[in-house]
Amino acid sequence: MELNLTTATGKASKKAIEVSDANFGREFNESLVHQAVTAYLAGARQGSVAQKNRAAVSGGGKKPFKQKGTGRARAGTIRGPIWRGGGVTFAAQPRDYSQKLNKKMYAASIRSILSELVRLERLIVVDDIKMDAPKTKELVEKLTALGVINGALIVMGELTEAVALSTRNIPHIDACQSDDVNPVNLVGYDKIVMTAAAVKKIEETLS
């Protein structure tokens, strides 16, 4: 299949880029994409929370008072959960939230998302995005010409410093290299503006 190319000024190019149907023309697998997004977000969780239970709190080895005759409720330690300074009842411990997702499933989810972006006309392929220096206004003009209104992710084969710095002050606009594409950032933007070089690199990665 072919993807229509657009110039950076928003005009339709006479050229088109040839891509694989397997990568840009397959059916959308919602359950697989959901699994990939969930696994990616779960893997980003820190999971370093740590609280002390009654065994981990220091002290409390001695019985605070005798068992009988004081009129108080019996107690064996001052570090129980009902005591001030005691341990937490169900103390949270460090854990690994990552979920297993094999490489074939991950690649299939990327293909599924890319195909759906093409189907919904949310993928804009441009020949290139050239900027001599970081200019927020210049980048806004380019994106406006491409029909970007509600935010976009710019994907380049090699992310230039000028483009990266220009996106910093524009709300809902981000940029990344083709190597950094993942299920979360592909589904998280209204439009994906991708250079022809980025498309070729992604195809090579998925092949």
C-alpha positions in Angstrom: 0.0 0.0 0.0 1.0 3.6 -0.4 0.9 6.5 2.0 0.4 10.0 0.7 3.2 12.4 1.4 2.7 16.0 2.5 5.2 18.8 2.4 6.1 20.7 5.6 3.9 23.6 4.3 0.8 21.4 4.2 0.6 20.9 0.5 0.1 17.4 -1.0 3.3 16.1 -2.5 3.3 14.3 -5.9 5.3 11.5 -4.3 4.0 8.7 -2.2 5.8 6.3 0.1 5.4 2.5 -0.3 4.7 0.6 3.0 3.8 -2.9 3.9 0.2 -3.9 4.4 1.3 -6.0 7.3 2.4 -2.9 9.2 0.0 -0.2 8.0 -3.0 -2.1 6.7 -4.0 -4.8 9.2 -7.2 -5.0 11.3 -7.3 -3.3 14.6 -6.9 -5.6 17.6 -8.3 -3.6 20.5 -7.6 -6.3 23.2 -4.0 -6.6 22.1 -3.5 -2.9 22.1 -5.1 -2.6 25.5 -2.8 -5.3 26.8 0.3 -3.6 25.3 -0.6 -0.1 26.7 -1.4 -1.6 30.2 1.9 -3.6 30.2 3.9 -0.5 29.2 2.3 1.7 31.8 2.7 -1.0 34.5 6.4 -1.3 33.6 6.9 2.4 34.3 5.5 2.2 37.8 8.2 2.7 40.5 7.0 0.2 43.0 9.5 1.3 45.7 6.9 1.9 48.5 7.9 0.5 51.8 6.2 0.5 55.2 7.1 -1.3 58.4 4.9 -3.9 59.9 5.1 -4.8 63.6 8.0 -7.1 63.0 10.1 -4.5 61.2 9.6 -1.7 63.7 12.5 -1.4 66.2 11.9 -2.0 69.8 8.9 -3.6 71.5 10.7 -6.8 72.5 9.8 -6.5 76.1 6.3 -7.1 77.4 5.1 -3.5 78.5 3.4 -4.7 81.7 2.4 -7.8 83.4 -0.4 -10.0 81.9 -2.9 -9.7 84.8 -3.8 -7.4 87.6 -3.3 -4.0 86.0 -6.9 -3.5 84.7 -5.5 -2.8 81.2 -6.0 -4.9 78.1 -3.2 -7.4 77.8 -0.3 -6.5 75.5 2.8 -8.3 74.5 4.6 -5.5 72.6 4.4 -1.7 72.2 4.9 -2.0 68.5 1.6 -3.5 67.5 -0.6 -1.7 65.0 -2.9 -0.3 67.7 -0.1 1.4 69.5 1.3 4.9 68.7 4.6 4.3 67.0 3.7 0.7 66.1 3.8 -1.0 62.8 1.3 -0.8 59.9 -1.3 -3.5 59.8 -0.9 -4.5 56.1 2.4 -2.8 55.4 3.1 -2.1 51.7 6.3 -3.7 50.5 8.4 -3.0 47.3 7.0 -4.9 44.4 7.5 -5.3 40.6 4.5 -4.2 38.7 5.8 -5.2 35.3 3.8 -7.5 33.1 5.1 -10.0 30.6 4.5 -9.2 26.9 6.6 -11.0 24.4 8.2 -9.2 21.4 5.8 -10.6 18.8 2.8 -9.3 20.7 4.4 -5.9 21.3 5.3 -5.6 17.6 1.8 -6.7 16.6 0.3 -4.0 18.8 2.4 -1.3 17.1 1.3 -2.5 13.7 -2.3 -2.5 14.8 -2.1 1.0 16.1 -0.3 2.3 13.0 -3.0 0.7 10.8 -5.8 2.3 12.8 -4.1 5.7 12.7 -4.0 5.4 8.9 -7.7 4.3 8.8 -8.8 7.2 11.0 -6.6 9.7 9.0 -4.7 10.6 12.1 -1.3 9.8 10.6 0.3 12.6 8.6 3.4 11.6 6.7 5.6 14.5 5.7 8.7 14.4 3.5 10.8 16.2 6.2 10.7 18.8 9.0 13.6 21.1 8.6 14.4 23.9 11.0 17.6 25.9 11.1 17.2 27.0 14.7 14.7 26.5 17.6 11.6 28.7 16.7 8.4 27.9 18.5 6.4 30.2 16.1 7.8 28.6 13.0 6.9 25.1 14.2 3.4 26.2 15.2 3.0 27.6 11.6 4.1 24.3 10.1 1.8 22.2 12.3 -1.1 24.5 11.6 -0.5 24.1 7.9 -0.6 20.3 8.4 -4.0 20.6 10.1 -2.9 19.9 13.6 -5.3 21.6 16.1 -5.6 19.4 19.2 -2.1 18.3 19.7 0.3 15.9 18.0 3.4 13.8 18.3 6.2 14.5 15.9 8.1 11.4 15.0 11.4 11.8 13.1 14.1 9.4 12.0 16.7 11.4 13.8 15.2 14.1 16.1 17.0 17.4 15.6 17.7 19.7 18.5 15.9 22.6 16.8 12.6 20.6 16.6 13.0 19.1 20.1 13.5 22.6 21.7 10.7 24.2 19.6 8.1 21.7 21.0 8.9 22.5 24.6 6.7 25.6 24.8 3.7 24.3 22.8 1.0 22.6 24.8 0.1 19.0 23.7 2.9 18.9 21.2 5.8 16.5 21.7 8.6 15.0 19.5 10.6 11.8 19.5 12.7 9.6 17.4 11.3 6.6 15.6 13.2 4.4 18.1 11.2 5.8 21.0 7.8 5.1 19.5 5.7 3.0 21.9 2.0 2.1 22.3 1.3 4.8 24.8 2.6 7.8 22.9 1.0 6.5 19.6 -2.5 6.4 21.1 -2.1 9.4 23.3 -2.2 12.2 20.7 -4.8 13.4 18.3 -2.4 13.4 15.3 0.9 11.6 14.6 3.1 13.7 12.3 5.8 11.3 11.0 8.6 11.9 8.6 9.2 9.6 5.6 12.6 8.6 7.2 10.8 7.7 10.4 8.3 5.5 8.5 11.2 3.6 6.8 13.0 3.1 10.2 9.8 1.8 11.8 9.2 -0.6 8.9 12.8 -1.9 9.3 12.2 -2.4 13.0 8.9 -4.3 12.5 10.2 -6.4 9.6 
